[in-house]
Amino acid sequence: MVNVYEETPQVSVSGFRKVIASWVGLNGQPGTSGTSAAVMVRGKYPALVTTASDGRRSDIRWIEAGVEYLITGPSLTKRACIHFANELAA
């Protein structure tokens, strides 16, 4: 099962890049679990992939053409998230 959400972004694309950097910077810090990774969707949209500490559940979000996309599901891997995002993005 895959869920795709579309919504109006709460931050600009440049602000979203800062959010991505901030989340990635938290990897391994006390009080955090799982990991965050910065990736590019279709080689042109900065995206954030978050993965649960057990590695069995990931999601991905990016901003494209004024819309924020989120792909999530109960058992998506990081690789699957990136694949689906690349298929959905223009």
Secondary structure as GFF3:
##gff-version 3
##sequence-region A 1 90
A	DSSP	beta_strand	3	7	.	.	.	ID=ss1
A	DSSP	alpha_helix	13	25	.	.	.	ID=ss2
A	DSSP	beta_strand	35	41	.	.	.	ID=ss3
A	DSSP	beta_strand	45	51	.	.	.	ID=ss4
A	DSSP	beta_strand	58	64	.	.	.	ID=ss5
A	DSSP	beta_strand	67	72	.	.	.	ID=ss6
A	DSSP	alpha_helix	78	88	.	.	.	ID=ss7
###
